[in-house]
C-alpha cells in the first residue's frame, strides 16, 4: 500500500492537496479538473496527503 510505484489519482496537474487510490473516490467527485494518474512518489513530491475518505 505504501509502495512508491503505486499509481494514485490526483485532481489537476498537481493534485491540489490530496491524492486518491481509486478514481471513483467520493473525494474526487467535485474535482473540476482533469484526473491525472501519477506514482505515489510523485504525489509525495507534490506535497500531497492521502484523501480523508481513504486509508
Ligand atoms: Zn480519495
mmCIF file of the protein (N, C-alpha, C, O) and its ligand, coordinates in Angstrom:
data_MODEL
# 
_entry.id   MODEL 
# 
loop_
_entity.id 
_entity.type 
_entity.pdbx_number_of_molecules 
1 polymer     1 
2 non-polymer 1 
# 
_entity_poly.entity_id                      1 
_entity_poly.type                           'polypeptide(L)' 
_entity_poly.nstd_linkage                   no 
_entity_poly.nstd_monomer                   no 
_entity_poly.pdbx_seq_one_letter_code       
;(UNK)(UNK)(UNK)(UNK)(UNK)(UNK)(UNK)(UNK)(UNK)(UNK)(UNK)(UNK)(UNK)(UNK)(UNK)(UNK)
(UNK)(UNK)(UNK)(UNK)(UNK)(UNK)(UNK)(UNK)(UNK)(UNK)(UNK)(UNK)(UNK)(UNK)(UNK)(UNK)
(UNK)(UNK)(UNK)(UNK)(UNK)(UNK)(UNK)(UNK)(UNK)(UNK)(UNK)(UNK)(UNK)(UNK)(UNK)(UNK)
(UNK)(UNK)(UNK)(UNK)(UNK)(UNK)(UNK)
;
_entity_poly.pdbx_seq_one_letter_code_can   XXXXXXXXXXXXXXXXXXXXXXXXXXXXXXXXXXXXXXXXXXXXXXXXXXXXXXX 
_entity_poly.pdbx_strand_id                 A 
# 
loop_
_entity_poly_seq.entity_id 
_entity_poly_seq.num 
_entity_poly_seq.mon_id 
_entity_poly_seq.hetero 
1 1  UNK n 
1 2  UNK n 
1 3  UNK n 
1 4  UNK n 
1 5  UNK n 
1 6  UNK n 
1 7  UNK n 
1 8  UNK n 
1 9  UNK n 
1 10 UNK n 
1 11 UNK n 
1 12 UNK n 
1 13 UNK n 
1 14 UNK n 
1 15 UNK n 
1 16 UNK n 
1 17 UNK n 
1 18 UNK n 
1 19 UNK n 
1 20 UNK n 
1 21 UNK n 
1 22 UNK n 
1 23 UNK n 
1 24 UNK n 
1 25 UNK n 
1 26 UNK n 
1 27 UNK n 
1 28 UNK n 
1 29 UNK n 
1 30 UNK n 
1 31 UNK n 
1 32 UNK n 
1 33 UNK n 
1 34 UNK n 
1 35 UNK n 
1 36 UNK n 
1 37 UNK n 
1 38 UNK n 
1 39 UNK n 
1 40 UNK n 
1 41 UNK n 
1 42 UNK n 
1 43 UNK n 
1 44 UNK n 
1 45 UNK n 
1 46 UNK n 
1 47 UNK n 
1 48 UNK n 
1 49 UNK n 
1 50 UNK n 
1 51 UNK n 
1 52 UNK n 
1 53 UNK n 
1 54 UNK n 
1 55 UNK n 
# 
loop_
_struct_asym.id 
_struct_asym.entity_id 
A 1 
B 2 
# 
loop_
_chem_comp.id 
_chem_comp.type 
_chem_comp.mon_nstd_flag 
UNK 'L-peptide linking' . 
ZN  non-polymer         . 
# 
_pdbx_entity_nonpoly.entity_id   2 
_pdbx_entity_nonpoly.name        ? 
_pdbx_entity_nonpoly.comp_id     ZN 
# 
_pdbx_nonpoly_scheme.asym_id         B 
_pdbx_nonpoly_scheme.entity_id       2 
_pdbx_nonpoly_scheme.mon_id          ZN 
_pdbx_nonpoly_scheme.ndb_seq_num     1 
_pdbx_nonpoly_scheme.pdb_seq_num     101 
_pdbx_nonpoly_scheme.auth_seq_num    101 
_pdbx_nonpoly_scheme.pdb_mon_id      ZN 
_pdbx_nonpoly_scheme.auth_mon_id     ZN 
_pdbx_nonpoly_scheme.pdb_strand_id   A 
_pdbx_nonpoly_scheme.pdb_ins_code    . 
# 
loop_
_atom_site.group_PDB 
_atom_site.id 
_atom_site.type_symbol 
_atom_site.label_atom_id 
_atom_site.label_alt_id 
_atom_site.label_comp_id 
_atom_site.label_asym_id 
_atom_site.label_entity_id 
_atom_site.label_seq_id 
_atom_site.pdbx_PDB_ins_code 
_atom_site.Cartn_x 
_atom_site.Cartn_y 
_atom_site.Cartn_z 
_atom_site.occupancy 
_atom_site.B_iso_or_equiv 
_atom_site.pdbx_formal_charge 
_atom_site.auth_seq_id 
_atom_site.auth_comp_id 
_atom_site.auth_asym_id 
_atom_site.auth_atom_id 
_atom_site.pdbx_PDB_model_num 
ATOM   1   N  N  . UNK A 1 1  ? 0.828   -1.201 0.000   1.00 0.00 ? 1   UNK A N  1 
ATOM   2   C  CA . UNK A 1 1  ? 0.000   0.000  0.000   1.00 0.00 ? 1   UNK A CA 1 
ATOM   3   C  C  . UNK A 1 1  ? 0.860   1.248  0.000   1.00 0.00 ? 1   UNK A C  1 
ATOM   4   O  O  . UNK A 1 1  ? 0.452   2.268  -0.556  1.00 0.00 ? 1   UNK A O  1 
ATOM   5   N  N  . UNK A 1 2  ? 2.036   1.201  0.604   1.00 0.00 ? 2   UNK A N  1 
ATOM   6   C  CA . UNK A 1 2  ? 2.903   2.372  0.630   1.00 0.00 ? 2   UNK A CA 1 
ATOM   7   C  C  . UNK A 1 2  ? 4.013   2.265  -0.406  1.00 0.00 ? 2   UNK A C  1 
ATOM   8   O  O  . UNK A 1 2  ? 4.972   3.037  -0.378  1.00 0.00 ? 2   UNK A O  1 
ATOM   9   N  N  . UNK A 1 3  ? 3.883   1.308  -1.322  1.00 0.00 ? 3   UNK A N  1 
ATOM   10  C  CA . UNK A 1 3  ? 4.848   1.192  -2.408  1.00 0.00 ? 3   UNK A CA 1 
ATOM   11  C  C  . UNK A 1 3  ? 4.855   2.468  -3.247  1.00 0.00 ? 3   UNK A C  1 
ATOM   12  O  O  . UNK A 1 3  ? 3.815   2.891  -3.751  1.00 0.00 ? 3   UNK A O  1 
ATOM   13  N  N  . UNK A 1 4  ? 6.023   3.072  -3.394  1.00 0.00 ? 4   UNK A N  1 
ATOM   14  C  CA . UNK A 1 4  ? 6.094   4.367  -4.071  1.00 0.00 ? 4   UNK A CA 1 
ATOM   15  C  C  . UNK A 1 4  ? 5.833   4.262  -5.564  1.00 0.00 ? 4   UNK A C  1 
ATOM   16  O  O  . UNK A 1 4  ? 5.648   5.281  -6.230  1.00 0.00 ? 4   UNK A O  1 
ATOM   17  N  N  . UNK A 1 5  ? 5.815   3.052  -6.098  1.00 0.00 ? 5   UNK A N  1 
ATOM   18  C  CA . UNK A 1 5  ? 5.479   2.877  -7.505  1.00 0.00 ? 5   UNK A CA 1 
ATOM   19  C  C  . UNK A 1 5  ? 3.980   2.711  -7.720  1.00 0.00 ? 5   UNK A C  1 
ATOM   20  O  O  . UNK A 1 5  ? 3.517   2.651  -8.859  1.00 0.00 ? 5   UNK A O  1 
ATOM   21  N  N  . UNK A 1 6  ? 3.225   2.639  -6.634  1.00 0.00 ? 6   UNK A N  1 
ATOM   22  C  CA . UNK A 1 6  ? 1.775   2.543  -6.743  1.00 0.00 ? 6   UNK A CA 1 
ATOM   23  C  C  . UNK A 1 6  ? 1.222   3.739  -7.494  1.00 0.00 ? 6   UNK A C  1 
ATOM   24  O  O  . UNK A 1 6  ? 1.674   4.866  -7.294  1.00 0.00 ? 6   UNK A O  1 
ATOM   25  N  N  . UNK A 1 7  ? 0.249   3.498  -8.353  1.00 0.00 ? 7   UNK A N  1 
ATOM   26  C  CA . UNK A 1 7  ? -0.399  4.608  -9.042  1.00 0.00 ? 7   UNK A CA 1 
ATOM   27  C  C  . UNK A 1 7  ? -1.518  5.181  -8.189  1.00 0.00 ? 7   UNK A C  1 
ATOM   28  O  O  . UNK A 1 7  ? -2.310  4.442  -7.605  1.00 0.00 ? 7   UNK A O  1 
ATOM   29  N  N  . UNK A 1 8  ? -1.573  6.492  -8.126  1.00 0.00 ? 8   UNK A N  1 
ATOM   30  C  CA . UNK A 1 8  ? -2.644  7.181  -7.412  1.00 0.00 ? 8   UNK A CA 1 
ATOM   31  C  C  . UNK A 1 8  ? -3.259  8.212  -8.356  1.00 0.00 ? 8   UNK A C  1 
ATOM   32  O  O  . UNK A 1 8  ? -2.693  8.527  -9.403  1.00 0.00 ? 8   UNK A O  1 
ATOM   33  N  N  . UNK A 1 9  ? -4.406  8.722  -7.977  1.00 0.00 ? 9   UNK A N  1 
ATOM   34  C  CA . UNK A 1 9  ? -5.118  9.694  -8.814  1.00 0.00 ? 9   UNK A CA 1 
ATOM   35  C  C  . UNK A 1 9  ? -5.130  11.052 -8.136  1.00 0.00 ? 9   UNK A C  1 
ATOM   36  O  O  . UNK A 1 9  ? -5.332  11.157 -6.927  1.00 0.00 ? 9   UNK A O  1 
ATOM   37  N  N  . UNK A 1 10 ? -4.914  12.078 -8.925  1.00 0.00 ? 10  UNK A N  1 
ATOM   38  C  CA . UNK A 1 10 ? -4.944  13.435 -8.404  1.00 0.00 ? 10  UNK A CA 1 
ATOM   39  C  C  . UNK A 1 10 ? -5.845  14.287 -9.289  1.00 0.00 ? 10  UNK A C  1 
ATOM   40  O  O  . UNK A 1 10 ? -6.117  13.946 -10.440 1.00 0.00 ? 10  UNK A O  1 
ATOM   41  N  N  . UNK A 1 11 ? -6.296  15.392 -8.732  1.00 0.00 ? 11  UNK A N  1 
ATOM   42  C  CA . UNK A 1 11 ? -7.192  16.306 -9.454  1.00 0.00 ? 11  UNK A CA 1 
ATOM   43  C  C  . UNK A 1 11 ? -6.369  17.474 -9.990  1.00 0.00 ? 11  UNK A C  1 
ATOM   44  O  O  . UNK A 1 11 ? -5.844  18.278 -9.220  1.00 0.00 ? 11  UNK A O  1 
ATOM   45  N  N  . UNK A 1 12 ? -6.261  17.562 -11.312 1.00 0.00 ? 12  UNK A N  1 
ATOM   46  C  CA . UNK A 1 12 ? -5.482  18.644 -11.912 1.00 0.00 ? 12  UNK A CA 1 
ATOM   47  C  C  . UNK A 1 12 ? -4.013  18.286 -11.972 1.00 0.00 ? 12  UNK A C  1 
ATOM   48  O  O  . UNK A 1 12 ? -3.618  17.233 -11.473 1.00 0.00 ? 12  UNK A O  1 
ATOM   49  N  N  . UNK A 1 13 ? -3.192  19.136 -12.571 1.00 0.00 ? 13  UNK A N  1 
ATOM   50  C  CA . UNK A 1 13 ? -1.796  18.802 -12.848 1.00 0.00 ? 13  UNK A CA 1 
ATOM   51  C  C  . UNK A 1 13 ? -0.958  18.550 -11.599 1.00 0.00 ? 13  UNK A C  1 
ATOM   52  O  O  . UNK A 1 13 ? -0.020  17.754 -11.644 1.00 0.00 ? 13  UNK A O  1 
ATOM   53  N  N  . UNK A 1 14 ? -1.273  19.206 -10.488 1.00 0.00 ? 14  UNK A N  1 
ATOM   54  C  CA . UNK A 1 14 ? -0.502  18.979 -9.264  1.00 0.00 ? 14  UNK A CA 1 
ATOM   55  C  C  . UNK A 1 14 ? -1.381  18.531 -8.111  1.00 0.00 ? 14  UNK A C  1 
ATOM   56  O  O  . UNK A 1 14 ? -0.929  18.499 -6.967  1.00 0.00 ? 14  UNK A O  1 
ATOM   57  N  N  . UNK A 1 15 ? -2.641  18.181 -8.398  1.00 0.00 ? 15  UNK A N  1 
ATOM   58  C  CA . UNK A 1 15 ? -3.461  17.489 -7.423  1.00 0.00 ? 15  UNK A CA 1 
ATOM   59  C  C  . UNK A 1 15 ? -4.002  18.288 -6.262  1.00 0.00 ? 15  UNK A C  1 
ATOM   60  O  O  . UNK A 1 15 ? -4.467  17.687 -5.294  1.00 0.00 ? 15  UNK A O  1 
ATOM   61  N  N  . UNK A 1 16 ? -3.970  19.612 -6.297  1.00 0.00 ? 16  UNK A N  1 
ATOM   62  C  CA . UNK A 1 16 ? -4.476  20.391 -5.164  1.00 0.00 ? 16  UNK A CA 1 
ATOM   63  C  C  . UNK A 1 16 ? -3.764  19.944 -3.890  1.00 0.00 ? 16  UNK A C  1 
ATOM   64  O  O  . UNK A 1 16 ? -2.586  20.252 -3.707  1.00 0.00 ? 16  UNK A O  1 
ATOM   65  N  N  . UNK A 1 17 ? -4.449  19.232 -3.018  1.00 0.00 ? 17  UNK A N  1 
ATOM   66  C  CA . UNK A 1 17 ? -3.838  18.864 -1.734  1.00 0.00 ? 17  UNK A CA 1 
ATOM   67  C  C  . UNK A 1 17 ? -3.844  17.380 -1.449  1.00 0.00 ? 17  UNK A C  1 
ATOM   68  O  O  . UNK A 1 17 ? -3.137  16.920 -0.552  1.00 0.00 ? 17  UNK A O  1 
ATOM   69  N  N  . UNK A 1 18 ? -4.622  16.628 -2.189  1.00 0.00 ? 18  UNK A N  1 
ATOM   70  C  CA . UNK A 1 18 ? -4.837  15.223 -1.837  1.00 0.00 ? 18  UNK A CA 1 
ATOM   71  C  C  . UNK A 1 18 ? -4.545  14.291 -3.004  1.00 0.00 ? 18  UNK A C  1 
ATOM   72  O  O  . UNK A 1 18 ? -4.593  14.685 -4.169  1.00 0.00 ? 18  UNK A O  1 
ATOM   73  N  N  . UNK A 1 19 ? -4.242  13.056 -2.661  1.00 0.00 ? 19  UNK A N  1 
ATOM   74  C  CA . UNK A 1 19 ? -4.180  12.016 -3.682  1.00 0.00 ? 19  UNK A CA 1 
ATOM   75  C  C  . UNK A 1 19 ? -5.136  10.893 -3.294  1.00 0.00 ? 19  UNK A C  1 
ATOM   76  O  O  . UNK A 1 19 ? -5.557  10.777 -2.143  1.00 0.00 ? 19  UNK A O  1 
ATOM   77  N  N  . UNK A 1 20 ? -5.463  10.081 -4.279  1.00 0.00 ? 20  UNK A N  1 
ATOM   78  C  CA . UNK A 1 20 ? -6.502  9.076  -4.111  1.00 0.00 ? 20  UNK A CA 1 
ATOM   79  C  C  . UNK A 1 20 ? -6.055  7.754  -4.718  1.00 0.00 ? 20  UNK A C  1 
ATOM   80  O  O  . UNK A 1 20 ? -5.402  7.726  -5.762  1.00 0.00 ? 20  UNK A O  1 
ATOM   81  N  N  . UNK A 1 21 ? -6.415  6.656  -4.052  1.00 0.00 ? 21  UNK A N  1 
ATOM   82  C  CA . UNK A 1 21 ? -6.065  5.338  -4.570  1.00 0.00 ? 21  UNK A CA 1 
ATOM   83  C  C  . UNK A 1 21 ? -7.053  4.861  -5.618  1.00 0.00 ? 21  UNK A C  1 
ATOM   84  O  O  . UNK A 1 21 ? -6.711  4.017  -6.447  1.00 0.00 ? 21  UNK A O  1 
ATOM   85  N  N  . UNK A 1 22 ? -8.268  5.382  -5.598  1.00 0.00 ? 22  UNK A N  1 
ATOM   86  C  CA . UNK A 1 22 ? -9.258  4.978  -6.595  1.00 0.00 ? 22  UNK A CA 1 
ATOM   87  C  C  . UNK A 1 22 ? -9.797  6.208  -7.309  1.00 0.00 ? 22  UNK A C  1 
ATOM   88  O  O  . UNK A 1 22 ? -10.019 7.251  -6.694  1.00 0.00 ? 22  UNK A O  1 
ATOM   89  N  N  . UNK A 1 23 ? -10.005 6.073  -8.611  1.00 0.00 ? 23  UNK A N  1 
ATOM   90  C  CA . UNK A 1 23 ? -10.501 7.223  -9.376  1.00 0.00 ? 23  UNK A CA 1 
ATOM   91  C  C  . UNK A 1 23 ? -11.995 7.422  -9.200  1.00 0.00 ? 23  UNK A C  1 
ATOM   92  O  O  . UNK A 1 23 ? -12.556 8.387  -9.720  1.00 0.00 ? 23  UNK A O  1 
ATOM   93  N  N  . UNK A 1 24 ? -12.644 6.528  -8.477  1.00 0.00 ? 24  UNK A N  1 
ATOM   94  C  CA . UNK A 1 24 ? -14.066 6.696  -8.204  1.00 0.00 ? 24  UNK A CA 1 
ATOM   95  C  C  . UNK A 1 24 ? -14.308 7.192  -6.780  1.00 0.00 ? 24  UNK A C  1 
ATOM   96  O  O  . UNK A 1 24 ? -15.444 7.205  -6.304  1.00 0.00 ? 24  UNK A O  1 
ATOM   97  N  N  . UNK A 1 25 ? -13.241 7.596  -6.109  1.00 0.00 ? 25  UNK A N  1 
ATOM   98  C  CA . UNK A 1 25 ? -13.363 8.084  -4.732  1.00 0.00 ? 25  UNK A CA 1 
ATOM   99  C  C  . UNK A 1 25 ? -14.321 9.268  -4.650  1.00 0.00 ? 25  UNK A C  1 
ATOM   100 O  O  . UNK A 1 25 ? -14.341 10.124 -5.534  1.00 0.00 ? 25  UNK A O  1 
ATOM   101 N  N  . UNK A 1 26 ? -15.106 9.307  -3.592  1.00 0.00 ? 26  UNK A N  1 
ATOM   102 C  CA . UNK A 1 26 ? -16.052 10.423 -3.441  1.00 0.00 ? 26  UNK A CA 1 
ATOM   103 C  C  . UNK A 1 26 ? -15.324 11.745 -3.242  1.00 0.00 ? 26  UNK A C  1 
ATOM   104 O  O  . UNK A 1 26 ? -15.889 12.810 -3.495  1.00 0.00 ? 26  UNK A O  1 
ATOM   105 N  N  . UNK A 1 27 ? -14.085 11.685 -2.794  1.00 0.00 ? 27  UNK A N  1 
ATOM   106 C  CA . UNK A 1 27 ? -13.291 12.902 -2.646  1.00 0.00 ? 27  UNK A CA 1 
ATOM   107 C  C  . UNK A 1 27 ? -12.930 13.535 -3.984  1.00 0.00 ? 27  UNK A C  1 
ATOM   108 O  O  . UNK A 1 27 ? -12.517 14.693 -4.038  1.00 0.00 ? 27  UNK A O  1 
ATOM   109 N  N  . UNK A 1 28 ? -13.088 12.771 -5.067  1.00 0.00 ? 28  UNK A N  1 
ATOM   110 C  CA . UNK A 1 28 ? -12.805 13.296 -6.404  1.00 0.00 ? 28  UNK A CA 1 
ATOM   111 C  C  . UNK A 1 28 ? -14.076 13.715 -7.137  1.00 0.00 ? 28  UNK A C  1 
ATOM   112 O  O  . UNK A 1 28 ? -14.010 14.232 -8.252  1.00 0.00 ? 28  UNK A O  1 
ATOM   113 N  N  . UNK A 1 29 ? -15.223 13.496 -6.515  1.00 0.00 ? 29  UNK A N  1 
ATOM   114 C  CA . UNK A 1 29 ? -16.482 13.716 -7.222  1.00 0.00 ? 29  UNK A CA 1 
ATOM   115 C  C  . UNK A 1 29 ? -16.695 15.189 -7.563  1.00 0.00 ? 29  UNK A C  1 
ATOM   116 O  O  . UNK A 1 29 ? -17.411 15.501 -8.515  1.00 0.00 ? 29  UNK A O  1 
ATOM   117 N  N  . UNK A 1 30 ? -16.090 16.093 -6.806  1.00 0.00 ? 30  UNK A N  1 
ATOM   118 C  CA . UNK A 1 30 ? -16.260 17.514 -7.120  1.00 0.00 ? 30  UNK A CA 1 
ATOM   119 C  C  . UNK A 1 30 ? -15.021 18.107 -7.786  1.00 0.00 ? 30  UNK A C  1 
ATOM   120 O  O  . UNK A 1 30 ? -14.871 19.326 -7.860  1.00 0.00 ? 30  UNK A O  1 
ATOM   121 N  N  . UNK A 1 31 ? -14.142 17.241 -8.266  1.00 0.00 ? 31  UNK A N  1 
ATOM   122 C  CA . UNK A 1 31 ? -12.961 17.714 -8.981  1.00 0.00 ? 31  UNK A CA 1 
ATOM   123 C  C  . UNK A 1 31 ? -13.377 18.324 -10.316 1.00 0.00 ? 31  UNK A C  1 
ATOM   124 O  O  . UNK A 1 31 ? -14.062 17.685 -11.114 1.00 0.00 ? 31  UNK A O  1 
ATOM   125 N  N  . UNK A 1 32 ? -12.959 19.562 -10.548 1.00 0.00 ? 32  UNK A N  1 
ATOM   126 C  CA . UNK A 1 32 ? -13.342 20.248 -11.788 1.00 0.00 ? 32  UNK A CA 1 
ATOM   127 C  C  . UNK A 1 32 ? -12.216 20.231 -12.811 1.00 0.00 ? 32  UNK A C  1 
ATOM   128 O  O  . UNK A 1 32 ? -12.326 20.829 -13.882 1.00 0.00 ? 32  UNK A O  1 
ATOM   129 N  N  . UNK A 1 33 ? -11.151 19.554 -12.476 1.00 0.00 ? 33  UNK A N  1 
ATOM   130 C  CA . UNK A 1 33 ? -10.012 19.454 -13.380 1.00 0.00 ? 33  UNK A CA 1 
ATOM   131 C  C  . UNK A 1 33 ? -9.909  18.035 -13.912 1.00 0.00 ? 33  UNK A C  1 
ATOM   132 O  O  . UNK A 1 33 ? -10.651 17.143 -13.500 1.00 0.00 ? 33  UNK A O  1 
ATOM   133 N  N  . UNK A 1 34 ? -8.995  17.847 -14.813 1.00 0.00 ? 34  UNK A N  1 
ATOM   134 C  CA . UNK A 1 34 ? -8.767  16.516 -15.356 1.00 0.00 ? 34  UNK A CA 1 
ATOM   135 C  C  . UNK A 1 34 ? -8.107  15.633 -14.301 1.00 0.00 ? 34  UNK A C  1 
ATOM   136 O  O  . UNK A 1 34 ? -7.179  16.061 -13.615 1.00 0.00 ? 34  UNK A O  1 
ATOM   137 N  N  . UNK A 1 35 ? -8.593  14.400 -14.180 1.00 0.00 ? 35  UNK A N  1 
ATOM   138 C  CA . UNK A 1 35 ? -7.938  13.457 -13.283 1.00 0.00 ? 35  UNK A CA 1 
ATOM   139 C  C  . UNK A 1 35 ? -6.629  13.007 -13.898 1.00 0.00 ? 35  UNK A C  1 
ATOM   140 O  O  . UNK A 1 35 ? -6.543  12.744 -15.098 1.00 0.00 ? 35  UNK A O  1 
ATOM   141 N  N  . UNK A 1 36 ? -5.628  12.925 -13.070 1.00 0.00 ? 36  UNK A N  1 
ATOM   142 C  CA . UNK A 1 36 ? -4.324  12.520 -13.542 1.00 0.00 ? 36  UNK A CA 1 
ATOM   143 C  C  . UNK A 1 36 ? -3.826  11.350 -12.712 1.00 0.00 ? 36  UNK A C  1 
ATOM   144 O  O  . UNK A 1 36 ? -3.985  11.337 -11.492 1.00 0.00 ? 36  UNK A O  1 
ATOM   145 N  N  . UNK A 1 37 ? -3.224  10.367 -13.371 1.00 0.00 ? 37  UNK A N  1 
ATOM   146 C  CA . UNK A 1 37 ? -2.670  9.225  -12.667 1.00 0.00 ? 37  UNK A CA 1 
ATOM   147 C  C  . UNK A 1 37 ? -1.167  9.425  -12.533 1.00 0.00 ? 37  UNK A C  1 
ATOM   148 O  O  . UNK A 1 37 ? -0.470  9.619  -13.528 1.00 0.00 ? 37  UNK A O  1 
ATOM   149 N  N  . UNK A 1 38 ? -0.677  9.378  -11.316 1.00 0.00 ? 38  UNK A N  1 
ATOM   150 C  CA . UNK A 1 38 ? 0.754   9.562  -11.056 1.00 0.00 ? 38  UNK A CA 1 
ATOM   151 C  C  . UNK A 1 38 ? 1.206   8.499  -10.056 1.00 0.00 ? 38  UNK A C  1 
ATOM   152 O  O  . UNK A 1 38 ? 0.385   7.804  -9.458  1.00 0.00 ? 38  UNK A O  1 
ATOM   153 N  N  . UNK A 1 39 ? 2.508   8.384  -9.885  1.00 0.00 ? 39  UNK A N  1 
ATOM   154 C  CA . UNK A 1 39 ? 3.011   7.448  -8.886  1.00 0.00 ? 39  UNK A CA 1 
ATOM   155 C  C  . UNK A 1 39 ? 2.851   8.057  -7.494  1.00 0.00 ? 39  UNK A C  1 
ATOM   156 O  O  . UNK A 1 39 ? 2.752   9.274  -7.338  1.00 0.00 ? 39  UNK A O  1 
ATOM   157 N  N  . UNK A 1 40 ? 2.830   7.193  -6.499  1.00 0.00 ? 40  UNK A N  1 
ATOM   158 C  CA . UNK A 1 40 ? 2.732   7.676  -5.124  1.00 0.00 ? 40  UNK A CA 1 
ATOM   159 C  C  . UNK A 1 40 ? 3.922   8.580  -4.793  1.00 0.00 ? 40  UNK A C  1 
ATOM   160 O  O  . UNK A 1 40 ? 3.774   9.568  -4.075  1.00 0.00 ? 40  UNK A O  1 
ATOM   161 N  N  . UNK A 1 41 ? 5.087   8.242  -5.311  1.00 0.00 ? 41  UNK A N  1 
ATOM   162 C  CA . UNK A 1 41 ? 6.263   9.080  -5.083  1.00 0.00 ? 41  UNK A CA 1 
ATOM   163 C  C  . UNK A 1 41 ? 6.039   10.487 -5.639  1.00 0.00 ? 41  UNK A C  1 
ATOM   164 O  O  . UNK A 1 41 ? 6.358   11.480 -4.986  1.00 0.00 ? 41  UNK A O  1 
ATOM   165 N  N  . UNK A 1 42 ? 5.489   10.560 -6.847  1.00 0.00 ? 42  UNK A N  1 
ATOM   166 C  CA . UNK A 1 42 ? 5.221   11.869 -7.439  1.00 0.00 ? 42  UNK A CA 1 
ATOM   167 C  C  . UNK A 1 42 ? 4.236   12.663 -6.582  1.00 0.00 ? 42  UNK A C  1 
ATOM   168 O  O  . UNK A 1 42 ? 4.414   13.865 -6.384  1.00 0.00 ? 42  UNK A O  1 
ATOM   169 N  N  . UNK A 1 43 ? 3.214   12.006 -6.081  1.00 0.00 ? 43  UNK A N  1 
ATOM   170 C  CA . UNK A 1 43 ? 2.237   12.681 -5.219  1.00 0.00 ? 43  UNK A CA 1 
ATOM   171 C  C  . UNK A 1 43 ? 2.916   13.232 -3.974  1.00 0.00 ? 43  UNK A C  1 
ATOM   172 O  O  . UNK A 1 43 ? 2.621   14.346 -3.541  1.00 0.00 ? 43  UNK A O  1 
ATOM   173 N  N  . UNK A 1 44 ? 3.819   12.454 -3.402  1.00 0.00 ? 44  UNK A N  1 
ATOM   174 C  CA . UNK A 1 44 ? 4.564   12.931 -2.233  1.00 0.00 ? 44  UNK A CA 1 
ATOM   175 C  C  . UNK A 1 44 ? 5.442   14.117 -2.602  1.00 0.00 ? 44  UNK A C  1 
ATOM   176 O  O  . UNK A 1 44 ? 5.580   15.060 -1.823  1.00 0.00 ? 44  UNK A O  1 
ATOM   177 N  N  . UNK A 1 45 ? 6.030   14.071 -3.784  1.00 0.00 ? 45  UNK A N  1 
ATOM   178 C  CA . UNK A 1 45 ? 6.875   15.178 -4.235  1.00 0.00 ? 45  UNK A CA 1 
ATOM   179 C  C  . UNK A 1 45 ? 6.063   16.466 -4.387  1.00 0.00 ? 45  UNK A C  1 
ATOM   180 O  O  . UNK A 1 45 ? 6.590   17.563 -4.202  1.00 0.00 ? 45  UNK A O  1 
ATOM   181 N  N  . UNK A 1 46 ? 4.790   16.326 -4.722  1.00 0.00 ? 46  UNK A N  1 
ATOM   182 C  CA . UNK A 1 46 ? 3.912   17.498 -4.822  1.00 0.00 ? 46  UNK A CA 1 
ATOM   183 C  C  . UNK A 1 46 ? 3.460   17.979 -3.440  1.00 0.00 ? 46  UNK A C  1 
ATOM   184 O  O  . UNK A 1 46 ? 2.838   19.035 -3.324  1.00 0.00 ? 46  UNK A O  1 
ATOM   185 N  N  . UNK A 1 47 ? 3.770   17.213 -2.401  1.00 0.00 ? 47  UNK A N  1 
ATOM   186 C  CA . UNK A 1 47 ? 3.357   17.583 -1.055  1.00 0.00 ? 47  UNK A CA 1 
ATOM   187 C  C  . UNK A 1 47 ? 1.927   17.199 -0.732  1.00 0.00 ? 47  UNK A C  1 
ATOM   188 O  O  . UNK A 1 47 ? 1.310   17.775 0.165   1.00 0.00 ? 47  UNK A O  1 
ATOM   189 N  N  . UNK A 1 48 ? 1.397   16.223 -1.464  1.00 0.00 ? 48  UNK A N  1 
ATOM   190 C  CA . UNK A 1 48 ? 0.012   15.817 -1.269  1.00 0.00 ? 48  UNK A CA 1 
ATOM   191 C  C  . UNK A 1 48 ? -0.108  14.828 -0.129  1.00 0.00 ? 48  UNK A C  1 
ATOM   192 O  O  . UNK A 1 48 ? 0.837   14.104 0.183   1.00 0.00 ? 48  UNK A O  1 
ATOM   193 N  N  . UNK A 1 49 ? -1.277  14.801 0.488   1.00 0.00 ? 49  UNK A N  1 
ATOM   194 C  CA . UNK A 1 49 ? -1.570  13.833 1.535   1.00 0.00 ? 49  UNK A CA 1 
ATOM   195 C  C  . UNK A 1 49 ? -2.765  12.999 1.116   1.00 0.00 ? 49  UNK A C  1 
ATOM   196 O  O  . UNK A 1 49 ? -3.550  13.393 0.254   1.00 0.00 ? 49  UNK A O  1 
ATOM   197 N  N  . UNK A 1 50 ? -2.888  11.830 1.747   1.00 0.00 ? 50  UNK A N  1 
ATOM   198 C  CA . UNK A 1 50 ? -3.958  10.915 1.360   1.00 0.00 ? 50  UNK A CA 1 
ATOM   199 C  C  . UNK A 1 50 ? -5.321  11.522 1.675   1.00 0.00 ? 50  UNK A C  1 
ATOM   200 O  O  . UNK A 1 50 ? -5.547  12.105 2.736   1.00 0.00 ? 50  UNK A O  1 
ATOM   201 N  N  . UNK A 1 51 ? -6.198  11.362 0.723   1.00 0.00 ? 51  UNK A N  1 
ATOM   202 C  CA . UNK A 1 51 ? -7.588  11.785 0.846   1.00 0.00 ? 51  UNK A CA 1 
ATOM   203 C  C  . UNK A 1 51 ? -8.210  11.267 2.140   1.00 0.00 ? 51  UNK A C  1 
ATOM   204 O  O  . UNK A 1 51 ? -7.961  10.130 2.542   1.00 0.00 ? 51  UNK A O  1 
ATOM   205 N  N  . UNK A 1 52 ? -9.007  12.091 2.781   1.00 0.00 ? 52  UNK A N  1 
ATOM   206 C  CA . UNK A 1 52 ? -9.636  11.717 4.042   1.00 0.00 ? 52  UNK A CA 1 
ATOM   207 C  C  . UNK A 1 52 ? -10.675 10.623 3.950   1.00 0.00 ? 52  UNK A C  1 
ATOM   208 O  O  . UNK A 1 52 ? -11.064 10.059 4.973   1.00 0.00 ? 52  UNK A O  1 
ATOM   209 N  N  . UNK A 1 53 ? -11.138 10.305 2.748   1.00 0.00 ? 53  UNK A N  1 
ATOM   210 C  CA . UNK A 1 53 ? -12.137 9.257  2.581   1.00 0.00 ? 53  UNK A CA 1 
ATOM   211 C  C  . UNK A 1 53 ? -11.485 7.888  2.496   1.00 0.00 ? 53  UNK A C  1 
ATOM   212 O  O  . UNK A 1 53 ? -12.178 6.871  2.528   1.00 0.00 ? 53  UNK A O  1 
ATOM   213 N  N  . UNK A 1 54 ? -10.178 7.848  2.390   1.00 0.00 ? 54  UNK A N  1 
ATOM   214 C  CA . UNK A 1 54 ? -9.476  6.587  2.200   1.00 0.00 ? 54  UNK A CA 1 
ATOM   215 C  C  . UNK A 1 54 ? -8.447  6.411  3.310   1.00 0.00 ? 54  UNK A C  1 
ATOM   216 O  O  . UNK A 1 54 ? -8.064  7.372  3.977   1.00 0.00 ? 54  UNK A O  1 
ATOM   217 N  N  . UNK A 1 55 ? -8.003  5.158  3.498   1.00 0.00 ? 55  UNK A N  1 
ATOM   218 C  CA . UNK A 1 55 ? -6.898  4.970  4.446   1.00 0.00 ? 55  UNK A CA 1 
ATOM   219 C  C  . UNK A 1 55 ? -6.065  3.771  4.096   1.00 0.00 ? 55  UNK A C  1 
ATOM   220 O  O  . UNK A 1 55 ? -5.095  3.468  4.790   1.00 0.00 ? 55  UNK A O  1 
HETATM 221 ZN ZN . ZN  B 2 .  ? -9.969  9.876  -2.198  1.00 0.00 ? 101 ZN  A ZN 1 
# 
